Amino acid sequence: MDYVLSHSKDDMSFYMKQFEDLNCMAEHDDQFLLNPSKFYFEKKQLLLKHPELITEAVMLKNGVEVRQTIAQVLTKIPSELQETYETLLNDKSYQTQEMALYNLWVNFPEQRSIYLEQTKDYIGFNSKNIRQLWLVLALSTPEFKPENNQNYLEESMRYTSPEYDFEVRELAFSYIEALQLYNEETISNILQATHHHNWRLSKMAKQLLSGLEQNPKYTSILNQLQQDKK
């Protein structure tokens, strides 16, 4: 066992040294991020460390994995990269699309309605990550179809109900908490979720319920729901 561990440490030291050499070389090579022979992992680590290296060419000449990292690290989008950054909304990655939509919405307020219109039919993962984010952004954009706000609100709250999988409900609860969209419907769904078989959803619901119980604003709703269960 000692032999295996000692050799494992030696191997790890070797790879760490290789990685340090890689960083050293990459930081002095303008073409590193454009080189198709370099692995995604190598480029990702460099971009995480040096987001200032992101250029239009880097965004356009790399694949889905590198572009996902760009969406993650480039949260403050320079105006000269806006048009290129917008192409991330069409990537074959739900995670990239979600991050790109949010970052573009934050960075370019005058374009919010355009981005929302472009992504109005996006759904995302099983959690409906893009759709749920879209609803929150739509509700937070007064100039975007305000006549539909009630429908957006009802849809957001509906995702907390037992008819949806735990991934959908977990994300919906996080948005309900962030926007404080508590009413009898969402609080009832929280109470139901405290007994859910998925421990993660159950734990989250119990935490939310604990916070609600300490807020006098929701005492009457909680009392009524508890009474109805008897």
C-alpha positions in Angstrom: 0.0 0.0 0.0 2.8 2.4 0.9 4.4 1.6 -2.5 1.1 2.5 -4.3 0.6 5.7 -2.4 4.2 6.9 -2.9 4.0 6.3 -6.6 0.6 7.9 -6.8 2.1 11.0 -5.2 5.0 10.9 -7.6 2.5 10.7 -10.5 0.5 13.5 -9.2 3.6 15.7 -8.8 4.5 15.0 -12.3 1.1 16.0 -13.7 1.0 19.1 -11.5 4.4 20.1 -12.8 3.1 19.5 -16.4 0.1 21.7 -15.6 2.3 24.5 -14.2 4.4 24.4 -17.3 1.3 24.5 -19.5 0.0 27.6 -17.7 3.4 29.3 -18.1 3.5 28.5 -21.8 -0.1 29.5 -22.4 0.1 32.9 -20.7 2.8 33.8 -23.2 1.2 32.3 -26.3 -1.5 34.4 -28.0 -2.4 31.5 -30.2 -2.9 28.9 -27.4 -6.6 29.4 -27.1 -7.0 29.2 -30.9 -5.0 26.0 -31.3 -7.4 23.1 -32.0 -4.8 20.6 -30.8 -5.1 21.9 -27.2 -7.5 20.1 -24.9 -10.7 21.8 -23.6 -9.5 21.3 -20.0 -6.3 23.2 -20.7 -8.2 26.1 -22.3 -10.8 26.1 -19.5 -8.2 26.5 -16.8 -6.5 29.3 -18.6 -9.8 31.2 -19.2 -10.8 30.8 -15.6 -7.5 32.4 -14.6 -7.3 35.0 -17.4 -10.7 36.0 -18.7 -9.1 39.0 -20.3 -7.8 36.7 -23.0 -11.3 36.2 -24.4 -11.6 37.7 -27.8 -14.0 37.4 -30.7 -11.7 34.9 -32.4 -11.5 32.8 -29.2 -15.3 32.7 -28.9 -15.9 31.8 -32.6 -13.2 29.3 -33.1 -13.7 27.1 -30.1 -16.3 24.4 -29.4 -19.2 24.0 -27.0 -17.1 23.3 -23.9 -14.8 26.3 -24.2 -17.8 28.6 -25.1 -19.5 27.3 -22.0 -16.5 28.4 -19.9 -16.6 31.8 -21.6 -20.3 32.2 -20.7 -19.3 31.4 -17.1 -16.4 33.8 -16.7 -17.3 36.7 -19.0 -20.1 38.2 -16.8 -19.2 41.8 -17.7 -19.5 41.8 -21.4 -17.5 44.5 -23.4 -19.7 46.2 -25.9 -17.3 45.2 -28.7 -18.0 41.5 -27.9 -21.8 41.9 -27.5 -22.7 40.6 -30.9 -20.4 37.7 -30.7 -21.5 36.9 -27.1 -25.1 36.8 -28.4 -24.3 33.7 -30.4 -24.0 31.8 -27.2 -27.8 31.9 -27.0 -27.8 29.4 -29.9 -25.2 26.9 -28.5 -26.1 23.3 -28.0 -25.8 23.6 -24.3 -28.6 24.4 -21.9 -26.2 25.6 -19.3 -24.5 28.0 -21.8 -27.8 29.3 -23.0 -29.0 30.0 -19.4 -25.8 31.8 -18.4 -25.7 33.8 -21.7 -29.4 34.9 -21.4 -28.8 36.1 -17.8 -25.6 37.9 -18.6 -26.9 39.6 -21.7 -30.0 40.7 -19.8 -27.9 42.2 -17.1 -25.3 43.9 -19.3 -27.6 45.4 -22.0 -30.9 46.6 -20.5 -32.0 48.3 -23.7 -31.9 44.9 -25.4 -33.8 42.9 -22.8 -37.0 42.6 -24.7 -35.1 41.4 -27.8 -33.4 38.6 -25.8 -36.6 37.6 -24.1 -38.4 37.4 -27.4 -35.6 35.3 -28.9 -35.6 32.8 -26.0 -39.3 32.7 -25.2 -39.6 29.0 -26.3 -36.5 27.7 -24.6 -37.0 25.1 -21.9 -33.6 23.7 -20.9 -32.8 20.7 -18.7 -35.4 18.5 -16.8 -35.4 21.3 -14.2 -36.7 23.7 -16.9 -33.8 25.9 -15.9 -34.0 28.3 -18.9 -37.8 28.6 -18.8 -37.8 29.3 -15.1 -35.1 31.9 -15.5 -36.9 33.4 -18.5 -40.1 33.8 -16.4 -38.2 35.7 -13.7 -36.5 38.0 -16.2 -39.8 38.6 -18.0 -41.5 39.6 -14.7 -38.5 41.9 -14.0 -38.7 43.6 -17.4 -41.6 46.1 -17.2 -41.5 47.0 -20.9 -41.8 43.3 -22.0 -45.4 42.3 -22.6 -46.8 43.5 -19.2 -50.2 42.2 -20.2 -48.8 38.7 -19.7 -47.4 39.2 -16.3 -50.2 37.4 -14.5 -49.7 34.3 -16.7 -45.9 34.4 -16.1 -46.5 34.7 -12.3 -49.0 31.8 -12.3 -46.6 29.6 -14.3 -43.7 30.3 -12.0 -45.7 29.4 -8.9 -47.2 26.3 -10.6 -43.8 24.8 -10.9 -43.7 24.3 -7.1 -46.6 21.8 -7.3 -46.4 18.0 -6.8 -47.2 17.4 -10.4 -43.6 18.3 -11.4 -40.4 16.4 -10.7 -38.2 17.4 -7.8 -35.7 19.2 -10.1 -38.4 21.5 -11.3 -39.8 22.1 -7.9 -36.4 22.7 -6.2 -35.5 25.4 -8.7 -39.0 26.9 -8.5 -38.8 27.1 -4.7 -35.5 29.0 -5.0 -37.1 31.6 -7.3 -40.2 31.8 -5.1 -37.9 32.6 -2.1 -35.8 35.1 -4.1 -38.9 37.0 -5.3 -40.9 36.4 -2.1 -43.8 35.0 -4.1 -45.5 33.4 -1.2 -49.2 32.8 -1.1 -51.5 29.9 -0.1 -50.7 27.9 -3.2 -46.9 28.0 -2.9 -46.9 27.6 0.9 -49.1 24.6 0.6 -46.7 23.1 -1.9 -43.8 23.8 0.5 -45.7 21.9 3.2 -46.3 19.0 0.9 -42.6 18.9 -0.2 -41.4 18.6 3.4 -42.4 14.9 3.1 -41.0 14.3 -0.3 -39.0 11.2 -0.9 -36.1 13.2 -2.4 -34.0 14.3 0.6 -32.7 17.4 -1.1 -36.2 18.8 -1.9 -37.4 17.8 1.5 -34.5 19.5 3.2 -35.0 22.7 1.2 -38.8 22.8 1.9 -38.2 22.4 5.6 -35.7 25.3 5.6 -38.2 27.5 3.7 -41.0 26.4 6.1 -38.8 27.3 9.1 -38.3 30.8 7.7 -42.0 31.2 7.0 -42.9 30.2 10.5 -40.8 33.0 11.9 -42.5 35.6 9.7 -45.8 36.9 11.2 -47.0 37.8 7.7 -47.6 34.2 6.9 -49.0 33.0 10.3 -52.6 33.0 9.2 -52.0 31.1 6.0 -49.9 28.5 7.8 -52.5 28.1 10.5 -55.3 27.7 8.0 -53.3 25.1 6.0 -52.5 23.1 9.1 -56.2 23.2 10.1 -57.3 21.9 6.7 -55.0 18.9 7.1 -56.8 17.8 10.3 
